Amino acid sequence: MHKLYALSLGACLLAGCSQFTTSKEESAALEAAATAKGDAYVSCVTQNGLSYTGQSSGEISTVMQVATAACQPALDSYKGAQDAFLKTKVMLTDKPLAESVEGLNERAREEIARQLVNKPASPALTPAVAGAAAAPAATAAAASSPAAAATDGNVQQRIYLDCMEEQARKYSSLNESATVVADVAQSRCKSYLGGANTALEQEGRALVMGLVMDAKLTKPGS
């Protein structure tokens, strides 16, 4: 009998089985606490990451480094809670703990990227602001002069293409396809088209997709 118990215990230790002293209720409570602290860490990284991107156009990897460093206390709190929960399931917690932390960082990275893509364009960064302020006379003369109207149309096209280029360069470092970035850029810059202009719209989308693909080709590791 003792030999059988010893063999069972040995197999259990090798398999990393759960501790016998923790009830299902206790394990569930520990899991809930760890989940809450994990959500708090993801929120911290996301908020700090988005705050940093408002001051810098750095790549998402740099943003994550800055944000995770700022949220180290929240991460430490999560690690303690998650380790306590994992110990009710396995005896060796290092590997599953590292995997769970990586999972949280991936969640935060995806959320930052999603919010950046969906973030409304800042008027301060919009090329139309400078263009509109620099050419009020041309706009006023457009109604009375065909030549002036043509010039104004060229200015409007340039503003639209500048807007598209700005959006492309802003989001080319994100892990999004060229088509997605082009869709986002078009939604933000379409007000500068000056009405229905399929040819100009296609030119703008081609510009964005080309810049994004160029950025992906020159990205380290590509």
C-alpha positions in Angstrom: 0.0 0.0 0.0 2.8 2.4 1.0 4.7 1.5 -2.2 1.7 2.2 -4.4 1.2 5.6 -2.7 4.8 6.4 -3.2 4.6 5.5 -6.9 1.5 7.7 -7.3 3.0 10.6 -5.5 6.2 10.3 -7.6 4.1 10.3 -10.8 2.2 13.3 -9.6 5.3 15.3 -8.9 6.8 14.5 -12.3 3.6 15.5 -14.0 3.3 18.7 -12.0 -0.1 18.0 -10.7 -2.2 20.4 -8.6 -1.8 20.8 -4.9 -4.3 18.7 -3.0 -4.9 21.2 -0.2 -6.7 23.9 -2.3 -10.4 23.6 -2.9 -12.2 24.4 -6.1 -13.6 27.5 -4.5 -10.3 28.8 -3.3 -8.7 28.1 -6.7 -11.5 30.0 -8.4 -11.1 33.0 -6.1 -7.3 33.0 -6.8 -8.0 32.8 -10.5 -10.5 35.7 -10.3 -8.0 37.9 -8.4 -5.3 37.1 -10.9 -7.6 37.9 -13.9 -8.5 41.3 -12.3 -4.9 42.2 -11.8 -4.1 41.1 -15.3 -6.8 43.3 -16.7 -5.5 46.2 -14.7 -2.0 45.7 -16.1 -3.3 45.6 -19.7 -5.2 48.8 -19.0 -2.1 50.4 -17.6 0.1 49.5 -20.6 -2.6 50.6 -23.0 -3.1 54.0 -21.5 0.6 54.7 -21.1 1.3 53.4 -24.6 -1.4 55.7 -26.2 -0.1 58.6 -24.1 3.4 58.0 -25.4 2.3 57.8 -29.0 0.7 61.2 -28.6 4.3 62.6 -28.1 6.2 60.4 -30.4 5.8 58.6 -33.7 8.0 55.6 -32.5 7.2 52.1 -33.6 4.9 49.9 -31.5 7.8 47.9 -30.1 9.3 51.1 -28.6 5.9 52.2 -27.3 5.5 48.8 -25.6 9.0 49.1 -23.9 8.1 52.5 -22.5 4.6 51.5 -21.4 5.6 48.2 -19.8 8.4 49.9 -17.8 5.9 52.4 -16.5 3.5 49.6 -15.4 6.1 47.4 -13.7 4.3 47.6 -10.3 1.0 46.5 -11.9 2.9 43.6 -13.5 4.5 42.6 -10.3 1.1 42.5 -8.6 -0.3 40.3 -11.4 2.7 38.0 -11.2 2.2 37.4 -7.5 -1.6 36.7 -8.0 -1.1 34.5 -11.0 1.7 32.5 -9.4 -0.6 31.8 -6.4 -3.3 30.6 -8.7 -0.9 28.5 -10.8 0.4 26.8 -7.7 -3.1 25.3 -7.3 -2.7 23.6 -10.7 1.0 22.8 -11.2 4.1 22.7 -9.1 6.4 24.4 -11.6 5.0 27.8 -12.4 7.8 29.6 -14.2 6.9 28.6 -17.7 3.1 29.1 -17.5 3.6 32.4 -15.7 5.9 33.7 -18.4 3.4 32.6 -21.1 0.6 34.4 -19.3 2.6 37.6 -19.0 3.3 37.4 -22.8 -0.4 36.9 -23.4 -1.2 40.1 -21.5 1.5 42.1 -23.4 0.1 40.8 -26.7 -3.4 42.0 -25.6 -2.1 45.4 -24.7 -0.1 45.6 -28.0 -3.2 44.7 -30.0 -5.4 47.2 -28.1 -2.9 50.1 -28.7 -2.7 49.3 -32.4 -6.5 49.1 -32.7 -7.0 52.4 -30.9 -4.3 54.1 -33.0 -5.9 53.0 -36.2 -9.4 54.1 -35.1 -8.2 57.3 -33.5 -9.7 60.4 -35.1 -7.2 62.5 -37.0 -5.8 65.5 -35.0 -6.7 68.8 -36.7 -3.3 70.1 -35.7 -1.6 67.5 -37.9 -4.0 67.8 -40.8 -2.2 69.2 -44.0 -5.5 71.1 -44.9 -5.0 73.5 -42.0 -1.8 74.9 -43.4 -3.0 74.8 -46.9 -6.3 76.6 -46.2 -4.5 79.3 -44.2 -1.9 79.9 -46.9 -4.3 80.3 -49.8 -7.4 82.3 -48.8 -7.0 84.6 -51.8 -7.0 81.7 -54.3 -10.2 80.3 -52.8 -11.9 83.7 -53.0 -11.0 84.2 -56.6 -12.1 80.7 -57.7 -15.7 81.8 -58.3 -14.7 84.6 -60.8 -11.7 83.1 -62.7 -11.6 79.7 -64.4 -7.8 79.7 -64.1 -8.0 80.5 -60.4 -10.5 77.7 -60.0 -8.2 75.2 -61.7 -5.3 76.4 -59.5 -7.5 76.0 -56.4 -8.4 72.5 -57.6 -4.7 71.6 -57.8 -4.2 72.9 -54.3 -7.1 70.8 -53.0 -5.7 67.7 -54.7 -2.3 68.3 -53.1 -3.9 68.8 -49.7 -5.8 65.4 -50.1 -2.6 63.6 -51.2 -0.6 65.2 -48.4 -3.2 64.0 -45.9 -3.1 60.4 -47.3 0.7 60.4 -47.2 0.6 61.6 -43.6 -1.7 58.8 -42.5 0.4 56.2 -44.3 3.6 57.2 -42.6 1.8 57.5 -39.3 0.5 53.9 -39.3 3.0 52.1 -41.5 4.8 50.7 -38.5 1.7 48.9 -37.2 1.1 45.3 -37.9 -1.8 46.1 -40.3 -2.1 45.3 -44.0 -1.6 48.1 -46.6 -5.3 47.8 -47.5 -6.4 48.4 -43.9 -4.2 51.5 -43.6 -5.5 52.7 -46.9 -9.1 52.3 -45.8 -8.4 54.3 -42.6 -6.5 57.0 -44.4 -9.3 57.4 -47.0 -11.9 57.7 -44.2 -10.0 60.5 -42.6 -8.9 62.4 -45.8 -12.1 62.0 -48.0 -13.3 65.5 -46.9 -10.4 67.0 -48.8 -11.4 65.3 -52.1 -13.6 68.3 -52.9 -16.5 66.0 -54.1 -16.6 62.8 -56.1 -13.2 62.2 -57.7 -12.6 58.5 -58.3 -9.3 59.0 -60.1 -7.9 61.1 -57.3 -9.2 58.7 -54.7 -7.5 55.8 -56.4 -4.3 57.7 -56.7 -4.4 58.5 -52.9 -5.0 54.8 -52.0 -2.2 53.7 -54.3 0.1 56.2 -52.6 -0.8 54.9 -49.2 -0.4 51.2 -50.1 2.9 51.9 -51.8 4.3 53.7 -48.7 3.1 51.0 -46.3 4.6 48.2 -48.4 7.9 50.1 -48.7 8.0 50.5 -44.9 7.3 46.7 -44.4 10.2 45.9 -46.8 12.6 48.1 -45.0 11.5 47.0 -41.5 14.3 45.1 -39.6 13.8 41.4 -40.0 11.8 41.6 -43.2 
